[in-house]
Amino acid sequence: MAGYEHALFLLLLLGFLLLDHPGRHQASLYLIVGGLLLVLLPPIVSFKIPWDLILALVLPWILWQNARHWLHIARNFPRKEIYLWLITALGLILIVAFIGNIPWLRAIFFGIVAASLLWQVSRHGEISNPLEIIGPLTLVFLLVETSLPLDAPTLYFGSLFSGAGIGIALVILSIAVIKKVPPKYESWILLGQVYLAYWIALALNASPIAAVLISVVVFAEFHYTHLEAKEAIKASSQLDNRLPFFILLTLFIFTAWQTHQTLTLIQWFEVVLGFCTGLLVSLLGQRIGLLRFEHLRSNWRSSLKLGLFLFGIFILWPRGSELGPVLIWIALGMAVFLPVLSAIVLAALRDLRIQRNEKYMDDF
């Protein structure tokens, strides 16, 4: 795996591990601090890491957790939150453009992704909003879908809808299997469906992200939200036990240990300015009454998480030209388009359900 991909994978893991997960031990936050500090030290022993295997095992899990959570998106949220998010992105853009001397297009891309990830880390409660989705999906896209036919738009959009078709087909199969097994296995079947959707789409050169998102949305709509004749046993949208979390935490520490990032004085200055930006945004968020920032007053661990994220993204973000300008903007566009596609599919399914219920009532 190239250096920039290694860095993006660490950032994706960092953003996911800093979320509020049930059952997480308080000491895990200190382990994340230790993992970030390991990045500053050269590894004593270097190992050849099987990146393809790690991505195939980790990314479906992260997509599954996030996609289930994204079903609870608040599409109507305060306009003042959008303004604050734009101020956050602008502040981060100016830091890397003027201090880090990053070209403006790359600086804008960094600011958008970093602000989105910061919103994800600062989330408080079950309800999220679209501003949190852009960052993690962009990172997943850059890690996974660079082998798809990006230079041929028709073929690429075909791969998106092929991935969606794979997801829908596996949903039909999963629901048929669930009807024949005890309810306690439902969560495992959904998880297996997500992994199969990802792996099959990847093997067929379709979009694994589209396959996973659509499969989760359709499954939730047909099975969990509107189950008939029995009560749904809802699979957790977050990590509901310590084992998966600590597996990912161990993986984060190990991959951080295998990374060596030498920080310059300019990067340290960026980190300090990033902390100041985060503090200003938090104070403004509290001032205007945003729930995601109000709890920072009484919870120093949440404040520490925001600081850790800002430190991590400034030291890990790839500064070279490995990320092509076309690729980064396609990744950003797809991070916006795929949730929209999922919402369209979800709305269509709900319309079909309503029409079916109305027809049933008319017949009755």
N, C-alpha and C positions, 0 to 999 in steps of 0.2 A: 504494500500500500504506500502511496506517495505521502510525503510529509503533510501536505495540506489536508488529505483525507484523514490521516491520523489525528490531526488537530480538530477537525470538524466532528469526528466521532467522540473525542473527549468532551467537546462542548455540548454535544447532544446528551451524553451521559450525565454531565454536570447539571444541565438544566432539569433533567428528569429526576435525578437524585435529590435535588434541592426542593422538590415539591413536598407538600405535606402528605406523608404516607402513613396510614394507620399501622400501629405496631412497631414503628421505627424507634429504635433505642436512641436516647438523647446523645449518647457518645458517638453515634454515627456522624454527626456534624463535625466533630473533631477529626474523625478519620478522613472526611472529605478535605478538611484543611490540610492534613498531612499529605494527602494525595496531590493537592495543588502545589505544595512546597517541593514535593519530589520532582516536579517538572523542572525546577531550577537546578537540580543536581544531575550530573552525568551518571548513567547506570553503571554499576560495577561490573555486571555481567549482562550482555545483550542476548536476547532470544529472538528467534525468528517466529513471529506471531502469525498464526493462520487467520488472516483478516477476513477472507471470504467466508470461512466457517463462522467466525465470530459475528459478522454482519448478518448472516443467514439465521443465526440463533437469537440475536439480541434485537434487531430492528423489528421483526414481527411482533415481539412482545411489547416494545415501546409503542408501536403503531396501534396495537390492540388496546392498550391502556388509554392512550390519548383519544382514539376514535370513539371508544365507549363514553369517555368524558365529554367529547365534543357534541354528543347528542343533546347535551343540556346547555347549549349555547344560548345566551341572551342576545338576540339580534337587535333588540331595542335597548340601547344603553345611553347614558348621559352624553350630550355633545361635549360637555366640559372634559370628559375622559378622553375623547378623541383629540381635543386641543392639547391636553397634557401629554398624551402619547406622541403627538407631533413635536412638541417642545423637547421631549426626551430624545427622540430620534435626531432632531436638529442639533442638540447639544453634543451628542455622540459623534455625529458627522463632522462638526466643526473641530472636535478634538483630534480625530485621526487625519483630517484634511490639513489642518494648519500645523499641528504639532508633529504628527507622524508622517506628514508629507505623502499621504496616499492620494492617488488620483481621485478626482471628484466623483466619477461614476462608481468606483469601488468604495469610496467613503460613504456615498448614499446607500449603497447596498449593505454595507456594514451597519450603518445607523438603523435601517429598517429592521434587519434581522436581530440586532442586539436589543432594540427597544421591544420587539415582540417577545423575545426570550425573557427579558426583564419583567414584562407583564405576566408571562407564564409563571415565573418564579414567585412573583408577589401575589398570585391568586390566593384568595381567602374564601373557602367554602366550595360548594359543588358547581356553582354557576360560573361559566367562563364566557368570553366574548371573542369575536373573530380576530381581534388584535393579537390574541395569544397563539393563534394557529399558524400564522405566516412563518415565524421563525423556525420552529421545529420541523415543519414540513419542508421548508427550503433546505435545511441541513440533510434531511433524509433523502431528498431528491438528489442533492449533490453527491451523496454517498452511494446511491443505488442506480440511478437512472441515466448515468452518463454514457452507458453502452447502447441506449436506445437511439433510433434514427432521428436525432435532433435536427440534422441538416435537411430533412425532408418532412415538412410540416404535415402533409397528408398521411404519411406513414406513421408519424409520431402520434397524431390524434387517433389513428387507427389502433395503435398500441394501447392508448388510454381506454378506448371503448372495448377492446379485447380484454384488457384487465378487468373492466367492470363486468363483462360477460362471464368471465371465470369466477368472479366473486358471487354473482347471482346464481350460477350453476351449483356452486358448492353450498350456498345457503339452502337451495332446494333439497340437496342431498342430506345436509345436516338436520333439517327439520324432519325429514323422513326417518332418519336414524333416531332422533330424540323421541319420536312417538313410540318407539319400541324398547326404550331403555328407562330405568328408574330416573326420577328427577334429579337425584344427587349427581348424576354424570353430565348434566347440561353444561356446566361451566367448562368442563374438560372438552366437550364436543365443540363448543364455540372456539376455544383456544386452538384445538386441532384444526378447525376450519380455517382460522386466520393463518396459521403456519402453512397449510396446504395451498391456500390462495396465493400467498407470497411466493412459495417455492415453485408452484406450477407456472405462475405468471413470469417469474424470473427465467425459468427454463425455456419458456416459449417466446421469450423476448417481448413480452407484453409488459404493461406497467404494474409492478407489484404494489405500488402505493394505491393506485386506483382499485386494484383487486381487493386489498384489505379494507379500505374505507367503505367501498360499496357493500362488501360482504357483511361488515359489522352493522352498517345502517339498515340494510334489508333484513338481516336476522333480528335485530332489535325491534324493528317495526312489526314484523310478522309474528314474532314469537314472544318477546318480553313485554311489549307495550300492549298488544291486543290478543293475548292468549284466550282461547275459548275452551270451555269445559274443564279447566283446571287453573290453579293459581300458579303464576310464574315464580320460579325461584331465581331471583335476579343475581347474575354474576357480578361480582364487584367491579366497579369501574376503576378502582385503584388497587395497589398491592394490598392484599388482605392478610398477608403473613410476612414474617421476617425473612424467610429463606430466599425468595426471588430478589428482594431488595439487597440483601447482603451479597448475593452472587454478583449483581451488577456493581455494587460498591467495591467488591474485591477486584472485579475486572477493571473498574476505573482506576484503582490504586496501582494495579499491575501495569496497565498501559501508560499511566502517567509516569511510572518509574522508568519505563522504556523510552520516554520522551525526554529530550534535553533541550531546554529553551534558555539561551543566554539573553538576559535582559540588558538593554542599553539604558543610559540615563534618560533618553527621550521616552522610552517605554514606561519607566518609573514615573515620569512626569505625567504621561497619559493616564496611568493608574490613579494618581492623586487627583487629577482633574475629573476622572470618571467617578471617583468617590464623592467629590463635591457635587457633580451633576446628580448622582443618585440621591444624595442628601437633600438637595434643592427640590428634586421631583417629589421625594417623600413628604417634605414639608408642605409643598403646594397641594399634593394629594390630600393630606390631612386637612389643610385649610379649606378646600372645596368640598370636603366630606365624602371622598371615595373610600369605600369599605376596604379595598385591598391595601390601603396605606394607614388606615386608622389604627389597626391593631399593632403597628410598629411601636407605638408609644409605650405599650405595656409588655411587649414581647421582644427582648433583646436578641433572641435566637433568630427571629424573622429578619431583624435588621442585619444580623451577621450573614444570613443567607444571601441577601441582596449584595452585600459587600463582597462576599466570596464569588458570586457570579460575575460582578464587574471586574474583579481582579482576574478571574479565569479568562474572560473573553478578551481582555486587553493583552494578556500574555500569550494566549494560544491562537488568536486569530491569524490565519496565514497572510503574510504581507507581500508575498511574491506574486508573480504573474501566472501561477499554475491555474487559477480560476479564470477561464476565458470570459471576456465581457458578454459574449452571446450566451454562454452557459449560465452565468449567474442571473441574468434577467429572465431567461426561460425558466430557471428554477423558481424564481420569485413569482413569475406569472402562474406557473403550475400550482404553487402553494396557495394561490388565491382561487384558481379555477377548480381544483379538485374538491374542496369543501362546497363550492357552489354547485358542482355536478352532484355531489352527495345530497345536498339540500333539494335539488330538483327531483332526484329519484325518490327521496323521502316524501316530498309533497305529492308526487304522482301516485305513490303507493297509498297515501292517506286518502286521496281523492277516490281511488278505486275502492278502498274500504268503505268510505262513506256512501258511495253509490251502491255498493253491494248491500249495506245495511238498510238503505232506503228502499231498495227493491224487495228485500226480505220483509220489511214492515208493510209494504204495499200488498205483497202476496198474502201476508198474514191477515 
